[in-house]
């Protein structure tokens, strides 16, 4: 696990909390690596009726070993909750960071990478994808 020093949360109006850094960030810099808990299809469905729906992430094509370990049969219908500050990154049409995942030693880790240089005290944003807002009846 890893977190760049100086990351902090700040209220940013209607978007709620956002992630910022007190220092400038270089393109390609890894800002955080955090573990996640995988929610199988049943647990993911249950989360969809709670506030956690806005904080769960798609899991991608996890290994057969991890599918068995977590009871996931259809990864596209499963999700996870990330235990890190990157969970609070807001959406932007032109994001300055991306979240990628890696499976290691039976745990799913998510990494937050800067996709371009980010000046100090600038909000760090990712893309939620094309359907995130419409799936929730927003926008």
C-alpha positions as CSV (number, residue, x, y, z in Angstrom):
1,X,0.0,0.0,0.0
2,X,1.1,3.5,-0.8
3,X,-0.2,7.0,-0.6
4,X,1.5,10.2,-1.8
5,X,2.1,12.6,1.0
6,X,0.0,15.7,0.9
7,X,-3.3,14.2,-0.5
8,X,-6.3,15.6,1.2
9,X,-10.1,15.9,0.9
10,X,-11.9,19.2,0.3
11,X,-15.5,20.1,-0.2
12,X,-16.1,21.2,-3.8
13,X,-19.7,22.4,-4.0
14,X,-22.3,20.1,-5.5
15,X,-19.8,17.4,-6.2
16,X,-19.2,16.9,-2.5
17,X,-15.7,15.9,-1.4
18,X,-12.9,15.9,-3.8
19,X,-9.2,14.8,-3.7
20,X,-6.4,17.4,-3.9
21,X,-2.6,17.4,-3.2
22,X,-0.6,20.1,-1.4
23,X,2.3,19.6,-3.8
24,X,2.6,19.4,-7.6
25,X,2.2,15.9,-9.2
26,X,4.3,14.6,-12.1
27,X,2.6,12.8,-15.1
28,X,2.7,9.1,-14.5
29,X,3.2,9.4,-10.7
30,X,1.4,6.8,-8.6
31,X,-0.6,8.7,-6.0
32,X,-2.1,5.8,-4.1
33,X,-2.2,2.0,-4.0
34,X,-5.1,0.6,-1.9
35,X,-6.7,-2.8,-1.4
36,X,-10.3,-3.5,-2.2
37,X,-13.0,-5.9,-1.0
38,X,-14.7,-7.7,-3.8
39,X,-18.5,-7.9,-3.7
40,X,-20.0,-10.9,-5.5
41,X,-23.1,-10.4,-7.7
42,X,-25.5,-10.8,-4.7
43,X,-23.6,-8.3,-2.5
44,X,-23.2,-5.9,-5.4
45,X,-26.9,-6.0,-6.0
46,X,-27.6,-5.3,-2.3
47,X,-25.2,-2.3,-2.3
48,X,-27.1,-0.8,-5.2
49,X,-29.9,0.2,-2.8
50,X,-27.5,2.0,-0.4
51,X,-25.3,5.1,-0.4
52,X,-22.3,2.7,-1.2
53,X,-23.7,2.5,-4.7
54,X,-21.8,5.7,-5.4
55,X,-18.6,4.3,-4.1
56,X,-18.3,0.9,-5.6
57,X,-16.1,0.1,-8.6
58,X,-16.2,-2.4,-11.4
59,X,-13.7,-5.2,-10.9
60,X,-12.7,-6.1,-14.4
61,X,-11.7,-9.6,-15.4
62,X,-10.3,-11.1,-12.2
63,X,-8.6,-14.5,-12.2
64,X,-10.4,-17.8,-11.8
65,X,-8.7,-18.2,-8.4
66,X,-10.0,-14.9,-7.1
67,X,-13.5,-15.6,-8.6
68,X,-13.6,-18.8,-6.6
69,X,-12.3,-17.2,-3.5
70,X,-14.9,-14.4,-3.6
71,X,-17.9,-16.3,-5.0
72,X,-17.9,-14.3,-8.2
73,X,-19.3,-16.1,-11.3
74,X,-20.1,-13.1,-13.5
75,X,-17.4,-10.3,-13.0
76,X,-19.4,-7.8,-15.0
77,X,-22.2,-8.0,-12.3
78,X,-19.7,-7.9,-9.4
79,X,-18.0,-4.8,-7.9
80,X,-15.7,-3.8,-5.1
81,X,-15.2,-1.2,-2.4
82,X,-11.7,0.5,-2.4
83,X,-10.2,1.4,0.9
84,X,-8.4,4.5,-0.1
85,X,-8.7,8.2,-0.7
86,X,-9.1,7.6,-4.5
87,X,-12.7,6.6,-3.7
88,X,-13.4,10.3,-3.4
89,X,-12.0,11.3,-6.8
90,X,-14.8,13.1,-8.7
91,X,-15.6,12.7,-12.4
92,X,-14.3,15.0,-15.1
93,X,-14.8,14.8,-18.8
94,X,-11.0,15.5,-19.2
95,X,-9.6,13.6,-16.1
96,X,-6.1,14.2,-14.9
97,X,-5.8,10.7,-13.3
98,X,-6.9,7.2,-13.8
99,X,-7.6,4.2,-11.6
100,X,-6.2,0.8,-12.6
101,X,-6.3,-2.5,-10.8
102,X,-3.8,-5.2,-10.1
103,X,-4.3,-8.6,-8.5
104,X,-1.5,-9.6,-6.2
105,X,-1.2,-12.4,-3.6
106,X,-5.0,-13.0,-3.5
107,X,-5.9,-9.4,-3.0
108,X,-7.3,-6.9,-5.5
109,X,-5.4,-3.5,-5.4
110,X,-6.4,-0.3,-7.1
111,X,-3.8,2.3,-8.2
112,X,-4.4,6.0,-8.8
113,X,-2.0,7.3,-11.6
114,X,-1.6,10.9,-12.8
115,X,-2.3,11.0,-16.5
116,X,-0.7,14.5,-16.8
117,X,1.1,17.0,-14.6
118,X,-1.2,18.3,-11.9
119,X,-0.4,21.7,-10.2
120,X,-0.5,21.8,-6.4
121,X,-4.0,22.2,-4.8
122,X,-5.8,21.2,-8.1
123,X,-8.6,18.7,-7.9
124,X,-7.6,15.2,-8.9
125,X,-10.4,13.7,-11.1
126,X,-11.0,10.5,-12.9
127,X,-13.6,9.4,-15.5
128,X,-16.6,7.5,-14.3
129,X,-17.4,6.3,-17.8
130,X,-20.1,7.2,-20.2
131,X,-23.1,5.7,-18.3
132,X,-22.4,6.3,-14.6
133,X,-24.7,9.4,-14.4
134,X,-27.5,8.0,-16.7
135,X,-27.5,4.7,-14.7
136,X,-28.5,6.7,-11.7
137,X,-31.1,8.9,-13.6
138,X,-28.9,12.0,-13.3
139,X,-28.0,14.4,-16.1
